[in-house]
Amino acid sequence: MDRFDAMATFVSVARNGSFSRAASELSVSPAVTTKRVQQLEAHLKARLLDRNTRMLRLTGVGRSYFDFCTRILSEVQEQERDISRLQDEASGVIKVLSPMSFGIMQMGKVLAGFMSTYPGIQVSLTVADASRRVLDPIDFDADVAIRFSMKKSTPHVARKLGTLRWVTCASPAYLKTMGAPRHPDDLSRHPCLVTNTRFADGHWEFSGPVGPVRVRVSGPVTPSNAITMRYMVLEGAGIALLPNFAVADDLAQGNLVRVLPDYSVPDLPIAAIYPHRKLQPRKITLFLDYTARILKASSWHSLQ
C-alpha cells in the first residue's frame, strides 16, 4: 500500500461523498478507490467510513483522521511547490571546489562578477591541492569541482568550460645570463622548474615543426603549484612550463619571455565536474554558463 495514495484517496472519497466521484477525480477506477480505502482501514485497524448503498459518512475516528490527512497532504504539496520554486530561482548557495593555483589566481575574479550579476546566489569556494588527490565534488561536499580533465566517474557529469594551455617561459634576466634555448633538447643544459603534477616523470613532451619531441629536464625544485613556480621563474630560477592563466599578464608586461615559441605542449580542458545532469537547479546552470563565458573571454584564454 502506498500510504500517500491511500490518504489522498480517503480524503477525496470523504470530500466527494462518493467512491465513484473520487475515482473520477483521481483518474482511477472505482475498484482501485475502494481497495485503497479498505487497505488503509486494515492498516489502521479502524473503520473510517460508514457506508451503505445510498450514502457514506465519516466515523468519529474517520473525521479525526480526515483532518490529519488534510493537514499532512497540504504540507506535502506546499513543500513540493517550495522545492520546485527553489529549483527555478536564481538564489541559494553554490559550493565550488577548485585546484589551488587556478582557484586563487582566477576563480576570485569569476565569482566576483558572478555574484554581482546574480546577487541572490551565494558562492562558497574551496581551493585544494590537486597534486594530492582527485578533486571529487562528493568527497568535498561541493556542488561543482573545477578540474583540468574531462575524466569522471559515475554518476558525475563533465562539462568543458575552457582550455588550459602551457607556456615555456623564463625571465629576461635569466635569458640574458644563460641564453635562450633554440630547441627542446637545449633544455637539458638549463635548470627547469619541474612540477610534480602533470610532468612528474621529468619529461616535457612538445609538438614542433617536424613532429613530437620528448626531452628529459631537471631542476633543483619540484613545486606542486603554479603560484610557486611563477614566483620562482620571475626571480630567475630557471625555465618553467606554466599554464597560460598564471603568466599571461607577466608576458604582456615583459616580466617573462616566452621561449621555444614554435614548440607547444598539448592543451588540457578546464572542466566542471558535478554529480547530476537531470533536475539540476537553475543556480548551477547559471554558474556554469557564466563561468564558461568569462573564461573564454579572458585575455589569457586566447594566449597561444
GICOR-V917408 format. One record per residue. SS is DSSP state (H for helix, E for strand, C for the rest). PHI is phi in degrees with one decimal (999 if undefined). BURIAL is 1 if it has 16 or more other ideal C-beta (glycine too) atoms within 10 Angstrom, else 0. Layout:
BEGIN
<<SS	PHI	BURIAL> <SS	PHI	BURIAL>>
END
This chain:
BEGIN
<<C	999	0> <C	-83.6	0> <H	-59.1	0> <H	-68.9	0> <H	-61.4	0> <H	-65.4	1> <H	-63.7	1> <H	-64.4	1> <H	-66.1	1> <H	-59.9	1> <H	-62.9	1> <H	-63.7	1> <H	-62.1	1> <H	-64.7	1> <H	-69.6	0> <H	-85.0	1> <C	66.4	0> <C	-162.7	1> <H	-69.6	1> <H	-69.2	0> <H	-67.4	0> <H	-64.0	1> <H	-60.7	1> <H	-64.6	0> <H	-64.0	1> <H	-91.1	1> <C	60.5	0> <C	-130.6	1> <C	-79.5	0> <H	-57.6	0> <H	-64.0	0> <H	-65.9	0> <H	-59.1	1> <H	-61.9	1> <H	-64.1	0> <H	-63.2	1> <H	-66.8	1> <H	-62.9	0> <H	-64.5	1> <H	-65.7	1> <H	-62.9	1> <H	-64.8	0> <H	-64.4	0> <H	-81.6	0> <C	57.4	0> <C	-154.2	0> <C	-82.5	0> <C	-97.8	1> <E	-132.5	1> <E	-97.3	0> <E	-144.2	1> <C	-137.2	0> <C	-70.7	0> <C	-104.5	0> <C	-159.4	0> <E	-141.8	1> <E	-148.2	0> <E	-73.1	1> <C	-77.6	0> <H	-60.4	0> <H	-65.0	0> <H	-61.9	1> <H	-65.8	0> <H	-63.3	0> <H	-71.3	1> <H	-60.3	1> <H	-61.5	0> <H	-62.7	0> <H	-61.5	1> <H	-60.2	0> <H	-66.3	0> <H	-64.2	0> <H	-64.3	0> <H	-65.8	0> <H	-65.8	0> <H	-62.2	0> <H	-62.7	0> <H	-65.3	0> <H	-64.3	0> <H	-64.1	0> <H	-63.5	0> <H	-63.8	0> <H	-64.3	0> <H	-61.0	0> <H	-65.2	0> <H	-63.7	0> <H	-63.5	0> <H	-92.9	0> <C	-87.5	0> <C	-89.8	0> <C	-151.8	0> <E	107.7	0> <E	-114.8	0> <E	-117.6	1> <E	-100.9	1> <E	-115.1	1> <E	-115.8	1> <E	-142.9	1> <E	-57.0	1> <H	-57.1	1> <H	-63.5	1> <H	-65.8	1> <H	-63.2	1> <H	-73.7	0> <H	-88.3	1> <H	-127.0	1> <H	-67.8	1> <H	-60.6	0> <H	-66.2	0> <H	-61.8	1> <H	-69.1	1> <H	-61.4	0> <H	-68.6	0> <H	-64.2	1> <H	-70.1	0> <H	-71.3	0> <H	-73.9	0> <C	-124.2	1> <C	-64.3	0> <C	-81.1	0> <E	-107.2	1> <E	-103.6	0> <E	-123.4	1> <E	-108.4	0> <E	-107.3	1> <E	-116.8	0> <E	-106.2	1> <E	-139.8	1> <C	-76.7	0> <C	-71.7	1> <C	-76.5	0> <C	-90.3	0> <C	-160.5	0> <C	-71.1	0> <C	-83.2	1> <C	-97.1	1> <C	-60.2	1> <C	-68.8	0> <C	-60.5	0> <C	-102.3	0> <C	54.7	0> <C	-111.4	1> <C	-83.3	1> <E	-140.3	1> <E	-116.6	1> <E	-89.4	1> <E	-138.2	1> <C	-102.8	1> <C	-165.2	0> <C	-92.9	0> <C	-67.3	0> <C	-147.3	1> <C	-118.8	0> <C	-61.7	0> <C	-100.3	0> <C	-73.9	1> <E	-122.0	0> <E	-116.8	0> <E	-131.3	1> <E	-75.8	0> <E	-107.2	1> <E	-177.1	1> <E	-128.5	0> <E	-102.4	1> <C	-108.6	1> <E	-113.7	1> <E	-126.0	1> <E	-88.0	1> <E	-148.8	1> <E	-155.8	1> <C	-82.7	1> <H	-57.6	0> <H	-64.0	0> <H	-63.3	1> <H	-67.5	1> <H	-65.3	0> <H	-83.1	0> <H	-101.7	0> <C	83.4	0> <C	-98.2	0> <C	-66.5	1> <C	-102.1	0> <C	-140.5	0> <H	-52.6	1> <H	-61.1	0> <H	-68.7	0> <H	-64.1	1> <H	-65.2	0> <H	-98.3	0> <C	-122.5	1> <C	-72.1	1> <E	-114.5	1> <E	-86.2	1> <C	-104.4	1> <C	-71.2	1> <C	-96.3	0> <C	-108.0	1> <C	-65.2	1> <C	-107.8	1> <C	-64.5	0> <C	-83.7	0> <C	80.0	0> <E	-113.0	0> <E	-108.2	1> <E	-112.7	0> <E	-112.5	1> <E	-108.5	0> <E	-128.0	0> <C	-59.2	0> <C	-116.5	0> <E	117.9	0> <E	-72.7	0> <E	-134.5	1> <E	-118.6	0> <E	-126.8	1> <E	-91.4	0> <C	-122.5	1> <C	-150.8	0> <C	-163.4	1> <C	-76.7	0> <C	-135.4	0> <C	-123.0	0> <C	-70.2	1> <C	-97.4	1> <C	-143.4	1> <H	-69.0	1> <H	-63.5	1> <H	-62.5	0> <H	-62.1	1> <H	-60.8	1> <H	-62.2	0> <H	-67.6	1> <H	-70.7	1> <H	-63.1	1> <C	-84.1	0> <C	82.9	1> <C	-76.3	1> <C	154.9	1> <E	-102.1	1> <E	-132.3	1> <E	-101.5	1> <E	-128.6	1> <E	-68.3	1> <H	-57.7	1> <H	-65.9	1> <H	-87.1	1> <H	-126.4	1> <H	-57.3	1> <H	-65.9	0> <H	-64.5	1> <H	-67.4	1> <H	-65.5	0> <H	-89.6	0> <C	83.5	0> <C	-72.4	0> <C	-130.9	1> <E	-125.2	1> <E	-76.6	0> <C	-115.9	1> <C	50.9	1> <C	-63.7	0> <C	-87.3	0> <C	-123.8	1> <E	-126.7	0> <C	-98.3	1> <C	-53.8	0> <C	-68.9	0> <E	-123.6	1> <E	-79.1	1> <E	-97.1	1> <E	-122.4	1> <E	-103.6	1> <E	-110.9	1> <E	-145.3	1> <C	-70.6	1> <C	-137.8	0> <C	-103.8	0> <C	-75.4	0> <C	55.5	0> <C	-76.3	0> <C	-58.6	1> <H	-61.3	1> <H	-61.7	1> <H	-71.2	1> <H	-60.2	0> <H	-62.4	1> <H	-65.5	1> <H	-64.5	1> <H	-62.4	0> <H	-65.1	1> <H	-61.7	1> <H	-60.9	1> <H	-64.4	0> <H	-70.1	1> <H	-61.5	1> <H	-70.1	0> <H	-89.9	0> <C	-69.4	1> <H	-62.3	0> <H	-71.5	1> <H	-65.6	1> <H	-91.4	0> <C	-64.6	1> <C	-98.0	0>>
END
